[in-house]
């Protein structure tokens, strides 16, 4: 029963513990905005080629535009990325 409860419990975000990562060079943060320029969501993504950046499809729901960041601390201090 204890294993089952652990397996079905929801995952929680890890925040407030930023550490530099020099191993995953091709991982970035993609930030989505609606047509009015309001923040919708942000998600990690992987650079597959110079023009292809892959993230989960559900992350794009409600988005009209996106910005991509490769800064080590993009969004580390708040739930909304800094511009």
PDB file with one MODEL, atoms N, CA, C and O in Angstrom:
MODEL        1
ATOM      1  N   UNK A   1       0.818  -1.174   0.000  1.00  0.00           N
ATOM      2  CA  UNK A   1       0.000   0.000   0.000  1.00  0.00           C
ATOM      3  C   UNK A   1       0.871   1.250   0.000  1.00  0.00           C
ATOM      4  O   UNK A   1       0.569   2.212  -0.706  1.00  0.00           O
ATOM      5  N   UNK A   2       1.940   1.248   0.778  1.00  0.00           N
ATOM      6  CA  UNK A   2       2.839   2.399   0.826  1.00  0.00           C
ATOM      7  C   UNK A   2       3.508   2.664  -0.511  1.00  0.00           C
ATOM      8  O   UNK A   2       3.672   3.818  -0.905  1.00  0.00           O
ATOM      9  N   UNK A   3       3.896   1.603  -1.213  1.00  0.00           N
ATOM     10  CA  UNK A   3       4.506   1.761  -2.532  1.00  0.00           C
ATOM     11  C   UNK A   3       3.491   2.312  -3.520  1.00  0.00           C
ATOM     12  O   UNK A   3       3.821   3.164  -4.345  1.00  0.00           O
ATOM     13  N   UNK A   4       2.263   1.830  -3.440  1.00  0.00           N
ATOM     14  CA  UNK A   4       1.213   2.305  -4.335  1.00  0.00           C
ATOM     15  C   UNK A   4       0.921   3.788  -4.104  1.00  0.00           C
ATOM     16  O   UNK A   4       0.745   4.534  -5.067  1.00  0.00           O
ATOM     17  N   UNK A   5       0.867   4.220  -2.861  1.00  0.00           N
ATOM     18  CA  UNK A   5       0.605   5.633  -2.553  1.00  0.00           C
ATOM     19  C   UNK A   5       1.735   6.511  -3.074  1.00  0.00           C
ATOM     20  O   UNK A   5       1.489   7.609  -3.574  1.00  0.00           O
ATOM     21  N   UNK A   6       2.942   6.044  -2.964  1.00  0.00           N
ATOM     22  CA  UNK A   6       4.079   6.802  -3.470  1.00  0.00           C
ATOM     23  C   UNK A   6       4.052   6.887  -4.981  1.00  0.00           C
ATOM     24  O   UNK A   6       4.369   7.933  -5.546  1.00  0.00           O
ATOM     25  N   UNK A   7       3.683   5.816  -5.640  1.00  0.00           N
ATOM     26  CA  UNK A   7       3.680   5.773  -7.092  1.00  0.00           C
ATOM     27  C   UNK A   7       2.615   6.663  -7.706  1.00  0.00           C
ATOM     28  O   UNK A   7       2.803   7.156  -8.818  1.00  0.00           O
ATOM     29  N   UNK A   8       1.501   6.884  -7.017  1.00  0.00           N
ATOM     30  CA  UNK A   8       0.426   7.678  -7.606  1.00  0.00           C
ATOM     31  C   UNK A   8       0.360   9.101  -7.063  1.00  0.00           C
ATOM     32  O   UNK A   8      -0.503   9.876  -7.477  1.00  0.00           O
ATOM     33  N   UNK A   9       1.249   9.457  -6.151  1.00  0.00           N
ATOM     34  CA  UNK A   9       1.228  10.824  -5.628  1.00  0.00           C
ATOM     35  C   UNK A   9       1.745  11.778  -6.702  1.00  0.00           C
ATOM     36  O   UNK A   9       2.651  11.427  -7.458  1.00  0.00           O
ATOM     37  N   UNK A  10       1.175  12.980  -6.775  1.00  0.00           N
ATOM     38  CA  UNK A  10       1.592  13.918  -7.820  1.00  0.00           C
ATOM     39  C   UNK A  10       3.011  14.430  -7.592  1.00  0.00           C
ATOM     40  O   UNK A  10       3.460  14.590  -6.457  1.00  0.00           O
ATOM     41  N   UNK A  11       3.696  14.678  -8.688  1.00  0.00           N
ATOM     42  CA  UNK A  11       5.041  15.245  -8.595  1.00  0.00           C
ATOM     43  C   UNK A  11       4.932  16.720  -8.249  1.00  0.00           C
ATOM     44  O   UNK A  11       3.981  17.385  -8.658  1.00  0.00           O
ATOM     45  N   UNK A  12       5.880  17.227  -7.512  1.00  0.00           N
ATOM     46  CA  UNK A  12       5.866  18.647  -7.182  1.00  0.00           C
ATOM     47  C   UNK A  12       7.089  19.310  -7.778  1.00  0.00           C
ATOM     48  O   UNK A  12       8.136  18.684  -7.939  1.00  0.00           O
ATOM     49  N   UNK A  13       6.948  20.575  -8.102  1.00  0.00           N
ATOM     50  CA  UNK A  13       8.053  21.322  -8.707  1.00  0.00           C
ATOM     51  C   UNK A  13       9.147  21.551  -7.676  1.00  0.00           C
ATOM     52  O   UNK A  13       8.876  21.703  -6.485  1.00  0.00           O
ATOM     53  N   UNK A  14      10.363  21.572  -8.142  1.00  0.00           N
ATOM     54  CA  UNK A  14      11.501  21.872  -7.285  1.00  0.00           C
ATOM     55  C   UNK A  14      11.854  23.333  -7.520  1.00  0.00           C
ATOM     56  O   UNK A  14      12.186  23.722  -8.640  1.00  0.00           O
ATOM     57  N   UNK A  15      11.783  24.135  -6.481  1.00  0.00           N
ATOM     58  CA  UNK A  15      12.074  25.559  -6.627  1.00  0.00           C
ATOM     59  C   UNK A  15      13.018  26.015  -5.536  1.00  0.00           C
ATOM     60  O   UNK A  15      13.137  25.371  -4.493  1.00  0.00           O
ATOM     61  N   UNK A  16      13.690  27.129  -5.780  1.00  0.00           N
ATOM     62  CA  UNK A  16      14.535  27.722  -4.757  1.00  0.00           C
ATOM     63  C   UNK A  16      15.874  27.056  -4.555  1.00  0.00           C
ATOM     64  O   UNK A  16      16.566  27.371  -3.587  1.00  0.00           O
ATOM     65  N   UNK A  17      16.271  26.143  -5.432  1.00  0.00           N
ATOM     66  CA  UNK A  17      17.548  25.460  -5.238  1.00  0.00           C
ATOM     67  C   UNK A  17      18.377  25.454  -6.524  1.00  0.00           C
ATOM     68  O   UNK A  17      18.964  24.432  -6.879  1.00  0.00           O
ATOM     69  N   UNK A  18      18.426  26.576  -7.212  1.00  0.00           N
ATOM     70  CA  UNK A  18      19.167  26.680  -8.463  1.00  0.00           C
ATOM     71  C   UNK A  18      20.646  26.355  -8.267  1.00  0.00           C
ATOM     72  O   UNK A  18      21.291  26.871  -7.354  1.00  0.00           O
ATOM     73  N   UNK A  19      21.165  25.500  -9.127  1.00  0.00           N
ATOM     74  CA  UNK A  19      22.602  25.242  -9.183  1.00  0.00           C
ATOM     75  C   UNK A  19      23.019  25.253 -10.646  1.00  0.00           C
ATOM     76  O   UNK A  19      22.288  24.743 -11.496  1.00  0.00           O
ATOM     77  N   UNK A  20      24.173  25.821 -10.957  1.00  0.00           N
ATOM     78  CA  UNK A  20      24.630  25.867 -12.352  1.00  0.00           C
ATOM     79  C   UNK A  20      24.751  24.456 -12.936  1.00  0.00           C
ATOM     80  O   UNK A  20      25.111  23.511 -12.234  1.00  0.00           O
ATOM     81  N   UNK A  21      24.448  24.332 -14.217  1.00  0.00           N
ATOM     82  CA  UNK A  21      24.524  23.051 -14.905  1.00  0.00           C
ATOM     83  C   UNK A  21      25.346  23.246 -16.174  1.00  0.00           C
ATOM     84  O   UNK A  21      24.903  23.912 -17.109  1.00  0.00           O
ATOM     85  N   UNK A  22      26.521  22.676 -16.205  1.00  0.00           N
ATOM     86  CA  UNK A  22      27.401  22.818 -17.363  1.00  0.00           C
ATOM     87  C   UNK A  22      27.458  21.534 -18.185  1.00  0.00           C
ATOM     88  O   UNK A  22      28.328  21.383 -19.043  1.00  0.00           O
ATOM     89  N   UNK A  23      26.532  20.608 -17.925  1.00  0.00           N
ATOM     90  CA  UNK A  23      26.506  19.325 -18.619  1.00  0.00           C
ATOM     91  C   UNK A  23      25.477  19.317 -19.742  1.00  0.00           C
ATOM     92  O   UNK A  23      25.727  18.737 -20.798  1.00  0.00           O
ATOM     93  N   UNK A  24      24.332  19.946 -19.537  1.00  0.00           N
ATOM     94  CA  UNK A  24      23.218  19.900 -20.480  1.00  0.00           C
ATOM     95  C   UNK A  24      23.179  21.170 -21.320  1.00  0.00           C
ATOM     96  O   UNK A  24      22.300  22.014 -21.142  1.00  0.00           O
ATOM     97  N   UNK A  25      24.124  21.302 -22.227  1.00  0.00           N
ATOM     98  CA  UNK A  25      24.277  22.515 -23.034  1.00  0.00           C
ATOM     99  C   UNK A  25      23.090  22.817 -23.936  1.00  0.00           C
ATOM    100  O   UNK A  25      22.849  23.978 -24.268  1.00  0.00           O
ATOM    101  N   UNK A  26      22.355  21.808 -24.331  1.00  0.00           N
ATOM    102  CA  UNK A  26      21.290  21.998 -25.310  1.00  0.00           C
ATOM    103  C   UNK A  26      19.891  22.003 -24.693  1.00  0.00           C
ATOM    104  O   UNK A  26      18.899  21.810 -25.396  1.00  0.00           O
ATOM    105  N   UNK A  27      19.813  22.220 -23.393  1.00  0.00           N
ATOM    106  CA  UNK A  27      18.527  22.322 -22.706  1.00  0.00           C
ATOM    107  C   UNK A  27      18.291  23.787 -22.387  1.00  0.00           C
ATOM    108  O   UNK A  27      19.170  24.468 -21.859  1.00  0.00           O
ATOM    109  N   UNK A  28      17.089  24.268 -22.714  1.00  0.00           N
ATOM    110  CA  UNK A  28      16.759  25.659 -22.462  1.00  0.00           C
ATOM    111  C   UNK A  28      15.378  25.799 -21.872  1.00  0.00           C
ATOM    112  O   UNK A  28      14.702  24.813 -21.582  1.00  0.00           O
ATOM    113  N   UNK A  29      14.970  27.044 -21.700  1.00  0.00           N
ATOM    114  CA  UNK A  29      13.645  27.358 -21.188  1.00  0.00           C
ATOM    115  C   UNK A  29      12.868  28.041 -22.293  1.00  0.00           C
ATOM    116  O   UNK A  29      13.331  29.032 -22.858  1.00  0.00           O
ATOM    117  N   UNK A  30      11.691  27.524 -22.609  1.00  0.00           N
ATOM    118  CA  UNK A  30      10.830  28.168 -23.590  1.00  0.00           C
ATOM    119  C   UNK A  30       9.659  28.766 -22.821  1.00  0.00           C
ATOM    120  O   UNK A  30       9.026  28.092 -22.007  1.00  0.00           O
ATOM    121  N   UNK A  31       9.377  30.039 -23.087  1.00  0.00           N
ATOM    122  CA  UNK A  31       8.333  30.778 -22.383  1.00  0.00           C
ATOM    123  C   UNK A  31       7.268  31.175 -23.392  1.00  0.00           C
ATOM    124  O   UNK A  31       7.573  31.749 -24.438  1.00  0.00           O
ATOM    125  N   UNK A  32       6.025  30.868 -23.074  1.00  0.00           N
ATOM    126  CA  UNK A  32       4.920  31.127 -23.989  1.00  0.00           C
ATOM    127  C   UNK A  32       4.078  32.311 -23.528  1.00  0.00           C
ATOM    128  O   UNK A  32       3.892  32.540 -22.333  1.00  0.00           O
ATOM    129  N   UNK A  33       3.566  33.070 -24.526  1.00  0.00           N
ATOM    130  CA  UNK A  33       2.729  34.237 -24.271  1.00  0.00           C
ATOM    131  C   UNK A  33       1.468  34.142 -25.112  1.00  0.00           C
ATOM    132  O   UNK A  33       1.479  33.532 -26.182  1.00  0.00           O
ATOM    133  N   UNK A  34       0.367  34.748 -24.633  1.00  0.00           N
ATOM    134  CA  UNK A  34      -0.864  34.773 -25.426  1.00  0.00           C
ATOM    135  C   UNK A  34      -0.794  35.919 -26.436  1.00  0.00           C
ATOM    136  O   UNK A  34       0.222  36.608 -26.523  1.00  0.00           O
ATOM    137  N   UNK A  35      -1.866  36.123 -27.196  1.00  0.00           N
ATOM    138  CA  UNK A  35      -1.856  37.145 -28.256  1.00  0.00           C
ATOM    139  C   UNK A  35      -1.709  38.563 -27.723  1.00  0.00           C
ATOM    140  O   UNK A  35      -1.333  39.467 -28.469  1.00  0.00           O
ATOM    141  N   UNK A  36      -2.005  38.771 -26.424  1.00  0.00           N
ATOM    142  CA  UNK A  36      -1.838  40.090 -25.815  1.00  0.00           C
ATOM    143  C   UNK A  36      -0.455  40.269 -25.187  1.00  0.00           C
ATOM    144  O   UNK A  36      -0.162  41.318 -24.615  1.00  0.00           O
ATOM    145  N   UNK A  37       0.386  39.250 -25.294  1.00  0.00           N
ATOM    146  CA  UNK A  37       1.731  39.317 -24.727  1.00  0.00           C
ATOM    147  C   UNK A  37       1.812  38.903 -23.272  1.00  0.00           C
ATOM    148  O   UNK A  37       2.861  39.062 -22.646  1.00  0.00           O
ATOM    149  N   UNK A  38       0.726  38.372 -22.715  1.00  0.00           N
ATOM    150  CA  UNK A  38       0.718  37.930 -21.323  1.00  0.00           C
ATOM    151  C   UNK A  38       1.355  36.546 -21.196  1.00  0.00           C
ATOM    152  O   UNK A  38       1.167  35.678 -22.048  1.00  0.00           O
ATOM    153  N   UNK A  39       2.107  36.362 -20.121  1.00  0.00           N
ATOM    154  CA  UNK A  39       2.744  35.085 -19.826  1.00  0.00           C
ATOM    155  C   UNK A  39       1.688  33.987 -19.713  1.00  0.00           C
ATOM    156  O   UNK A  39       0.684  34.159 -19.021  1.00  0.00           O
ATOM    157  N   UNK A  40       1.912  32.854 -20.395  1.00  0.00           N
ATOM    158  CA  UNK A  40       1.021  31.701 -20.312  1.00  0.00           C
ATOM    159  C   UNK A  40       1.685  30.615 -19.466  1.00  0.00           C
ATOM    160  O   UNK A  40       1.130  30.184 -18.455  1.00  0.00           O
ATOM    161  N   UNK A  41       2.862  30.179 -19.879  1.00  0.00           N
ATOM    162  CA  UNK A  41       3.588  29.150 -19.137  1.00  0.00           C
ATOM    163  C   UNK A  41       5.030  29.095 -19.625  1.00  0.00           C
ATOM    164  O   UNK A  41       5.377  29.700 -20.640  1.00  0.00           O
ATOM    165  N   UNK A  42       5.856  28.373 -18.900  1.00  0.00           N
ATOM    166  CA  UNK A  42       7.233  28.128 -19.296  1.00  0.00           C
ATOM    167  C   UNK A  42       7.524  26.648 -19.152  1.00  0.00           C
ATOM    168  O   UNK A  42       6.916  25.971 -18.324  1.00  0.00           O
ATOM    169  N   UNK A  43       8.449  26.139 -19.951  1.00  0.00           N
ATOM    170  CA  UNK A  43       8.753  24.709 -19.916  1.00  0.00           C
ATOM    171  C   UNK A  43      10.189  24.468 -20.360  1.00  0.00           C
ATOM    172  O   UNK A  43      10.736  25.258 -21.129  1.00  0.00           O
ATOM    173  N   UNK A  44      10.806  23.397 -19.891  1.00  0.00           N
ATOM    174  CA  UNK A  44      12.119  23.038 -20.414  1.00  0.00           C
ATOM    175  C   UNK A  44      11.970  22.479 -21.825  1.00  0.00           C
ATOM    176  O   UNK A  44      10.924  21.937 -22.184  1.00  0.00           O
ATOM    177  N   UNK A  45      13.012  22.617 -22.606  1.00  0.00           N
ATOM    178  CA  UNK A  45      12.993  22.092 -23.967  1.00  0.00           C
ATOM    179  C   UNK A  45      14.419  21.777 -24.396  1.00  0.00           C
ATOM    180  O   UNK A  45      15.381  22.204 -23.757  1.00  0.00           O
ATOM    181  N   UNK A  46      14.543  21.034 -25.476  1.00  0.00           N
ATOM    182  CA  UNK A  46      15.846  20.579 -25.949  1.00  0.00           C
ATOM    183  C   UNK A  46      16.102  21.081 -27.362  1.00  0.00           C
ATOM    184  O   UNK A  46      15.239  20.962 -28.233  1.00  0.00           O
ATOM    185  N   UNK A  47      17.259  21.628 -27.585  1.00  0.00           N
ATOM    186  CA  UNK A  47      17.674  22.080 -28.909  1.00  0.00           C
ATOM    187  C   UNK A  47      18.174  20.863 -29.683  1.00  0.00           C
ATOM    188  O   UNK A  47      19.194  20.269 -29.333  1.00  0.00           O
ATOM    189  N   UNK A  48      17.446  20.502 -30.737  1.00  0.00           N
ATOM    190  CA  UNK A  48      17.797  19.319 -31.530  1.00  0.00           C
ATOM    191  C   UNK A  48      18.670  19.665 -32.721  1.00  0.00           C
ATOM    192  O   UNK A  48      19.470  18.845 -33.172  1.00  0.00           O
ATOM    193  N   UNK A  49      18.517  20.883 -33.232  1.00  0.00           N
ATOM    194  CA  UNK A  49      19.313  21.377 -34.349  1.00  0.00           C
ATOM    195  C   UNK A  49      19.312  22.909 -34.224  1.00  0.00           C
ATOM    196  O   UNK A  49      18.649  23.443 -33.335  1.00  0.00           O
ATOM    197  N   UNK A  50      20.028  23.617 -35.082  1.00  0.00           N
ATOM    198  CA  UNK A  50      20.033  25.079 -34.978  1.00  0.00           C
ATOM    199  C   UNK A  50      18.652  25.721 -35.120  1.00  0.00           C
ATOM    200  O   UNK A  50      18.468  26.869 -34.714  1.00  0.00           O
ATOM    201  N   UNK A  51      17.676  25.002 -35.689  1.00  0.00           N
ATOM    202  CA  UNK A  51      16.347  25.592 -35.888  1.00  0.00           C
ATOM    203  C   UNK A  51      15.205  24.776 -35.281  1.00  0.00           C
ATOM    204  O   UNK A  51      14.040  25.120 -35.484  1.00  0.00           O
ATOM    205  N   UNK A  52      15.509  23.699 -34.537  1.00  0.00           N
ATOM    206  CA  UNK A  52      14.460  22.857 -33.956  1.00  0.00           C
ATOM    207  C   UNK A  52      14.638  22.795 -32.442  1.00  0.00           C
ATOM    208  O   UNK A  52      15.669  22.346 -31.941  1.00  0.00           O
ATOM    209  N   UNK A  53      13.602  23.258 -31.715  1.00  0.00           N
ATOM    210  CA  UNK A  53      13.588  23.281 -30.254  1.00  0.00           C
ATOM    211  C   UNK A  53      12.379  22.476 -29.801  1.00  0.00           C
ATOM    212  O   UNK A  53      11.249  22.875 -30.084  1.00  0.00           O
ATOM    213  N   UNK A  54      12.571  21.369 -29.115  1.00  0.00           N
ATOM    214  CA  UNK A  54      11.508  20.420 -28.797  1.00  0.00           C
ATOM    215  C   UNK A  54      11.045  20.539 -27.349  1.00  0.00           C
ATOM    216  O   UNK A  54      11.855  20.513 -26.422  1.00  0.00           O
ATOM    217  N   UNK A  55       9.724  20.671 -27.167  1.00  0.00           N
ATOM    218  CA  UNK A  55       9.115  20.626 -25.842  1.00  0.00           C
ATOM    219  C   UNK A  55       7.808  19.855 -25.952  1.00  0.00           C
ATOM    220  O   UNK A  55       7.419  19.470 -27.055  1.00  0.00           O
ATOM    221  N   UNK A  56       7.129  19.622 -24.852  1.00  0.00           N
ATOM    222  CA  UNK A  56       5.863  18.889 -24.866  1.00  0.00           C
ATOM    223  C   UNK A  56       4.774  19.722 -25.529  1.00  0.00           C
ATOM    224  O   UNK A  56       4.692  20.933 -25.321  1.00  0.00           O
ATOM    225  N   UNK A  57       3.947  19.071 -26.322  1.00  0.00           N
ATOM    226  CA  UNK A  57       2.898  19.765 -27.054  1.00  0.00           C
ATOM    227  C   UNK A  57       1.895  20.466 -26.159  1.00  0.00           C
ATOM    228  O   UNK A  57       1.399  21.537 -26.507  1.00  0.00           O
ATOM    229  N   UNK A  58       1.582  19.871 -24.993  1.00  0.00           N
ATOM    230  CA  UNK A  58       0.586  20.495 -24.120  1.00  0.00           C
ATOM    231  C   UNK A  58       1.080  21.824 -23.551  1.00  0.00           C
ATOM    232  O   UNK A  58       0.278  22.637 -23.091  1.00  0.00           O
ATOM    233  N   UNK A  59       2.372  22.045 -23.581  1.00  0.00           N
ATOM    234  CA  UNK A  59       2.923  23.299 -23.072  1.00  0.00           C
ATOM    235  C   UNK A  59       2.558  24.492 -23.955  1.00  0.00           C
ATOM    236  O   UNK A  59       2.618  25.638 -23.510  1.00  0.00           O
ATOM    237  N   UNK A  60       2.187  24.227 -25.180  1.00  0.00           N
ATOM    238  CA  UNK A  60       1.877  25.311 -26.114  1.00  0.00           C
ATOM    239  C   UNK A  60       0.409  25.727 -26.082  1.00  0.00           C
ATOM    240  O   UNK A  60       0.028  26.664 -26.783  1.00  0.00           O
ATOM    241  N   UNK A  61      -0.420  25.058 -25.291  1.00  0.00           N
ATOM    242  CA  UNK A  61      -1.849  25.386 -25.227  1.00  0.00           C
ATOM    243  C   UNK A  61      -2.055  26.839 -24.816  1.00  0.00           C
ATOM    244  O   UNK A  61      -1.517  27.286 -23.803  1.00  0.00           O
ATOM    245  N   UNK A  62      -2.825  27.565 -25.594  1.00  0.00           N
ATOM    246  CA  UNK A  62      -3.138  28.955 -25.294  1.00  0.00           C
ATOM    247  C   UNK A  62      -2.047  29.939 -25.652  1.00  0.00           C
ATOM    248  O   UNK A  62      -2.147  31.123 -25.331  1.00  0.00           O
ATOM    249  N   UNK A  63      -1.005  29.462 -26.313  1.00  0.00           N
ATOM    250  CA  UNK A  63       0.133  30.330 -26.638  1.00  0.00           C
ATOM    251  C   UNK A  63       0.038  30.873 -28.048  1.00  0.00           C
ATOM    252  O   UNK A  63      -0.412  30.187 -28.966  1.00  0.00           O
ATOM    253  N   UNK A  64       0.466  32.110 -28.208  1.00  0.00           N
ATOM    254  CA  UNK A  64       0.500  32.754 -29.510  1.00  0.00           C
ATOM    255  C   UNK A  64       1.941  33.008 -29.955  1.00  0.00           C
ATOM    256  O   UNK A  64       2.232  33.070 -31.150  1.00  0.00           O
ATOM    257  N   UNK A  65       2.841  33.153 -28.973  1.00  0.00           N
ATOM    258  CA  UNK A  65       4.251  33.388 -29.288  1.00  0.00           C
ATOM    259  C   UNK A  65       5.118  32.750 -28.205  1.00  0.00           C
ATOM    260  O   UNK A  65       4.627  32.342 -27.152  1.00  0.00           O
ATOM    261  N   UNK A  66       6.415  32.675 -28.489  1.00  0.00           N
ATOM    262  CA  UNK A  66       7.324  32.045 -27.534  1.00  0.00           C
ATOM    263  C   UNK A  66       8.673  32.754 -27.555  1.00  0.00           C
ATOM    264  O   UNK A  66       9.056  33.364 -28.553  1.00  0.00           O
ATOM    265  N   UNK A  67       9.378  32.662 -26.443  1.00  0.00           N
ATOM    266  CA  UNK A  67      10.759  33.134 -26.325  1.00  0.00           C
ATOM    267  C   UNK A  67      11.573  31.986 -25.749  1.00  0.00           C
ATOM    268  O   UNK A  67      11.079  31.216 -24.925  1.00  0.00           O
ATOM    269  N   UNK A  68      12.816  31.878 -26.183  1.00  0.00           N
ATOM    270  CA  UNK A  68      13.689  30.794 -25.743  1.00  0.00           C
ATOM    271  C   UNK A  68      14.891  31.386 -25.018  1.00  0.00           C
ATOM    272  O   UNK A  68      15.497  32.353 -25.480  1.00  0.00           O
ATOM    273  N   UNK A  69      15.225  30.792 -23.880  1.00  0.00           N
ATOM    274  CA  UNK A  69      16.349  31.254 -23.060  1.00  0.00           C
ATOM    275  C   UNK A  69      17.315  30.103 -22.821  1.00  0.00           C
ATOM    276  O   UNK A  69      16.901  28.962 -22.620  1.00  0.00           O
ATOM    277  N   UNK A  70      18.597  30.414 -22.847  1.00  0.00           N
ATOM    278  CA  UNK A  70      19.623  29.442 -22.484  1.00  0.00           C
ATOM    279  C   UNK A  70      20.435  29.921 -21.295  1.00  0.00           C
ATOM    280  O   UNK A  70      21.425  29.285 -20.932  1.00  0.00           O
ATOM    281  N   UNK A  71      20.040  31.028 -20.681  1.00  0.00           N
ATOM    282  CA  UNK A  71      20.743  31.537 -19.507  1.00  0.00           C
ATOM    283  C   UNK A  71      20.644  30.524 -18.371  1.00  0.00           C
ATOM    284  O   UNK A  71      19.595  29.911 -18.175  1.00  0.00           O
ATOM    285  N   UNK A  72      21.712  30.350 -17.637  1.00  0.00           N
ATOM    286  CA  UNK A  72      21.739  29.377 -16.551  1.00  0.00           C
ATOM    287  C   UNK A  72      20.649  29.626 -15.517  1.00  0.00           C
ATOM    288  O   UNK A  72      20.103  28.677 -14.955  1.00  0.00           O
ATOM    289  N   UNK A  73      20.326  30.888 -15.259  1.00  0.00           N
ATOM    290  CA  UNK A  73      19.370  31.193 -14.195  1.00  0.00           C
ATOM    291  C   UNK A  73      18.051  31.758 -14.706  1.00  0.00           C
ATOM    292  O   UNK A  73      17.347  32.425 -13.948  1.00  0.00           O
ATOM    293  N   UNK A  74      17.694  31.517 -15.952  1.00  0.00           N
ATOM    294  CA  UNK A  74      16.427  32.034 -16.498  1.00  0.00           C
ATOM    295  C   UNK A  74      15.256  31.490 -15.689  1.00  0.00           C
ATOM    296  O   UNK A  74      15.050  30.278 -15.623  1.00  0.00           O
ATOM    297  N   UNK A  75      14.497  32.379 -15.079  1.00  0.00           N
ATOM    298  CA  UNK A  75      13.325  31.976 -14.308  1.00  0.00           C
ATOM    299  C   UNK A  75      13.630  31.377 -12.945  1.00  0.00           C
ATOM    300  O   UNK A  75      12.719  30.870 -12.290  1.00  0.00           O
ATOM    301  N   UNK A  76      14.867  31.414 -12.497  1.00  0.00           N
ATOM    302  CA  UNK A  76      15.235  30.766 -11.242  1.00  0.00           C
ATOM    303  C   UNK A  76      14.695  31.487 -10.010  1.00  0.00           C
ATOM    304  O   UNK A  76      14.450  30.850  -8.985  1.00  0.00           O
ATOM    305  N   UNK A  77      14.506  32.797 -10.092  1.00  0.00           N
ATOM    306  CA  UNK A  77      14.111  33.541  -8.905  1.00  0.00           C
ATOM    307  C   UNK A  77      12.607  33.715  -8.759  1.00  0.00           C
ATOM    308  O   UNK A  77      12.138  34.053  -7.672  1.00  0.00           O
ATOM    309  N   UNK A  78      11.847  33.498  -9.810  1.00  0.00           N
ATOM    310  CA  UNK A  78      10.406  33.672  -9.746  1.00  0.00           C
ATOM    311  C   UNK A  78       9.735  32.560 -10.543  1.00  0.00           C
ATOM    312  O   UNK A  78      10.407  31.754 -11.186  1.00  0.00           O
ATOM    313  N   UNK A  79       8.416  32.524 -10.498  1.00  0.00           N
ATOM    314  CA  UNK A  79       7.693  31.555 -11.306  1.00  0.00           C
ATOM    315  C   UNK A  79       7.529  32.064 -12.727  1.00  0.00           C
ATOM    316  O   UNK A  79       7.143  31.306 -13.617  1.00  0.00           O
ATOM    317  N   UNK A  80       7.825  33.365 -12.953  1.00  0.00           N
ATOM    318  CA  UNK A  80       7.758  33.950 -14.282  1.00  0.00           C
ATOM    319  C   UNK A  80       9.177  34.361 -14.681  1.00  0.00           C
ATOM    320  O   UNK A  80       9.855  35.044 -13.912  1.00  0.00           O
ATOM    321  N   UNK A  81       9.627  33.966 -15.840  1.00  0.00           N
ATOM    322  CA  UNK A  81      10.988  34.297 -16.279  1.00  0.00           C
ATOM    323  C   UNK A  81      11.223  35.806 -16.347  1.00  0.00           C
ATOM    324  O   UNK A  81      10.317  36.580 -16.655  1.00  0.00           O
ATOM    325  N   UNK A  82      12.439  36.194 -16.059  1.00  0.00           N
ATOM    326  CA  UNK A  82      12.832  37.598 -16.151  1.00  0.00           C
ATOM    327  C   UNK A  82      13.141  37.936 -17.595  1.00  0.00           C
ATOM    328  O   UNK A  82      13.643  37.084 -18.328  1.00  0.00           O
ATOM    329  N   UNK A  83      12.858  39.140 -18.020  1.00  0.00           N
ATOM    330  CA  UNK A  83      13.148  39.584 -19.387  1.00  0.00           C
ATOM    331  C   UNK A  83      14.252  40.593 -19.359  1.00  0.00           C
ATOM    332  O   UNK A  83      14.654  41.098 -20.407  1.00  0.00           O
TER     333      UNK A  83
ENDMDL
END
